[in-house]
Amino acid sequence: MPNGVPLPDLAARETGPVPVIGAVGRFVPEKAFDRLVEAAALLRDRSLEFRLVIIGDGPELLAVQERVVTLGLEGRVGLPGYTTDVNAQLAKMDIFASSSIQEGLPVALLEAMSWGLPIVATDVGAVASAVGVGAGKIVAPGDPTALAAALEELLASQALRAALGAAARRRVEREFSIASIARRHRDTYRSLLAARPTPQAGVVR
């Protein structure tokens, strides 16, 4: 059973003139943030306006920083490091991207959906089932070109971002909010108790 996430006040979202693509996670090979940076280079080459911000720290941070410099993306990609207030960063994003090549069900993904962010994510672990239908775009893992194509589609249409983001928020409210997960825990325990065999009289357990 997944963790539940709180539902933030969407009035706290901050949007600017340039769309922000955001990602959150530990800088490890499984997150494949280098592929996301490569996708950003493809978007830059197509003259799209955007900024990419990847929040987190870890052993691969230096390698990703070097990749940003190699691709000439210093003005497009921000790597601010670790933060204790992920929600403050999510509130500034317009699209949430997950480039993982190996994953379970990342809490950061559910938190992004709770903020009403449209999702572009790779088809690994339970990610696609969590996003569901109509809340984002799912692409093959390890493919910067596919990531860039999905991100380009969302960057090109504010209306599409709004529609997918609203669907993402509704999905979290229904399936992954703290209240909905608490109900699932309650119902599971009730069903287990109801299925428990009734002890026979005189039998010591």
C-alpha positions in Angstrom: 0.0 0.0 0.0 1.5 3.4 -1.0 2.2 6.3 1.3 -0.4 9.0 1.4 0.6 12.6 0.6 -1.0 15.8 1.9 -3.0 18.0 -0.4 -1.5 21.5 -0.6 -3.4 24.7 -1.3 -3.0 25.3 -5.0 -3.4 29.0 -4.4 0.2 28.9 -3.2 1.5 28.0 -6.7 3.8 30.5 -8.3 4.0 30.6 -12.1 6.2 32.8 -14.2 6.6 33.8 -17.9 9.0 30.9 -18.6 7.7 27.3 -18.0 9.7 25.5 -15.4 10.3 21.7 -15.8 11.1 20.3 -12.4 12.5 17.0 -11.0 13.2 15.9 -7.5 15.3 13.0 -6.3 18.6 11.7 -5.2 21.4 12.0 -7.7 22.1 8.3 -8.3 22.3 6.3 -11.6 18.8 4.9 -11.2 17.3 8.4 -11.5 19.1 9.0 -14.9 19.1 12.8 -14.5 21.8 12.9 -17.2 19.1 11.7 -19.6 16.8 14.5 -18.5 19.6 17.0 -19.1 20.2 15.6 -22.6 16.4 16.0 -23.2 16.8 19.6 -22.2 19.5 20.1 -24.8 17.2 18.8 -27.4 14.5 21.2 -26.3 17.0 24.1 -26.4 18.0 23.1 -29.9 14.3 23.3 -30.9 14.2 26.9 -29.7 11.7 26.2 -26.9 11.5 28.5 -23.9 11.8 26.7 -20.6 14.0 26.2 -17.5 14.9 22.9 -16.0 15.4 22.6 -12.2 16.5 19.3 -10.6 16.3 19.3 -6.8 18.4 17.0 -4.8 21.9 15.8 -3.9 23.9 12.6 -4.2 27.0 11.0 -5.7 26.0 11.7 -9.3 25.5 15.4 -8.8 29.0 16.4 -10.0 28.7 14.3 -13.1 25.3 15.9 -14.0 26.8 19.4 -13.4 29.6 18.5 -15.8 27.1 17.3 -18.4 25.2 20.6 -18.1 28.4 22.5 -18.8 29.4 20.2 -21.7 26.0 20.8 -23.3 26.1 24.5 -22.8 23.0 24.5 -20.6 24.2 26.7 -17.7 21.5 29.3 -18.4 18.7 26.7 -18.8 19.4 24.1 -16.1 19.5 24.8 -12.3 20.9 22.3 -9.8 20.3 24.0 -6.4 21.1 20.9 -4.4 19.4 19.5 -1.3 16.4 21.2 0.3 14.2 20.5 3.3 11.2 22.3 1.7 10.4 20.3 -1.5 6.9 21.8 -1.5 8.2 25.3 -1.9 10.1 24.1 -5.1 7.1 22.1 -6.4 5.0 25.2 -6.1 7.2 27.0 -8.7 7.1 24.2 -11.3 4.9 23.9 -14.4 5.8 20.3 -15.4 7.2 17.5 -13.3 9.6 15.1 -15.0 10.8 11.7 -13.9 13.6 10.2 -16.0 14.3 7.1 -13.8 15.5 3.8 -15.3 14.6 2.0 -12.1 11.9 3.0 -9.6 9.3 1.8 -7.2 6.6 4.5 -6.6 8.4 7.7 -5.8 6.8 10.0 -3.2 8.1 13.0 -5.1 5.9 12.0 -8.1 2.8 11.8 -5.9 3.7 15.1 -4.3 4.0 16.7 -7.7 0.6 15.4 -8.7 -0.9 16.8 -5.5 0.3 20.2 -6.6 -1.6 19.8 -9.9 1.5 19.3 -12.0 1.3 17.5 -15.3 3.7 14.5 -15.4 6.2 13.3 -18.0 7.7 10.1 -16.6 9.3 6.9 -17.7 7.5 3.6 -17.6 9.3 1.9 -14.7 8.0 0.4 -11.5 4.6 1.6 -10.4 4.9 5.0 -12.1 2.6 4.5 -15.0 -0.1 3.0 -12.8 0.1 5.8 -10.4 -0.1 8.5 -13.1 -3.0 6.7 -14.7 -4.8 7.9 -17.8 -5.0 11.7 -18.5 -2.6 13.0 -15.9 0.6 12.9 -17.9 2.8 11.4 -20.6 4.6 8.1 -20.1 7.7 7.3 -22.2 10.2 4.5 -22.5 13.1 4.6 -20.0 16.6 5.6 -21.0 15.4 7.6 -24.1 16.2 11.4 -24.0 14.5 11.8 -27.4 11.2 10.4 -26.1 11.5 12.5 -23.0 12.0 15.7 -25.1 9.1 14.9 -27.4 6.7 14.5 -24.5 8.0 17.6 -22.7 7.8 19.6 -26.0 4.1 18.7 -26.3 3.4 20.1 -22.8 5.6 23.2 -23.3 3.6 24.0 -26.5 0.2 24.0 -24.8 -0.7 25.7 -21.5 -4.2 24.3 -21.9 -2.8 20.8 -22.1 -0.7 21.4 -19.0 -3.7 22.7 -17.1 -5.9 19.7 -18.1 -3.3 17.1 -17.3 -2.4 18.8 -14.0 -6.1 19.0 -12.9 -6.4 15.3 -13.6 -3.2 14.6 -11.6 -4.6 16.5 -8.6 -7.9 14.6 -8.8 -6.1 11.3 -9.0 -4.1 12.0 -5.9 -7.2 13.2 -4.0 -9.0 10.0 -4.9 -6.2 7.4 -4.6 -3.1 8.8 -2.8 -4.2 11.5 -0.3 -3.6 10.8 3.4 -7.3 10.5 3.9 -7.8 8.0 1.0 -4.8 5.9 2.1 -6.1 5.9 5.7 -9.5 4.6 4.5 -7.7 1.8 2.5 -5.8 0.8 5.7 -9.1 0.8 7.7 -10.9 -1.3 5.1 -8.0 -3.7 4.8 -8.0 -4.3 8.5 -11.7 -4.7 8.6 -11.7 -7.3 5.9 -8.9 -9.2 7.6 -10.8 -9.2 10.9 -14.0 -10.3 9.2 -12.2 -13.2 7.5 -10.6 -14.4 10.7 -11.9 -17.8 11.8 -14.0 -17.8 14.9 -12.3 -19.8 17.7 -14.1 -23.0 18.7 -15.4 -23.2 22.2 -12.9 -24.9 24.5 -10.0 -24.5 22.1 -7.1 -22.6 23.6 -5.0 -20.6 21.1 
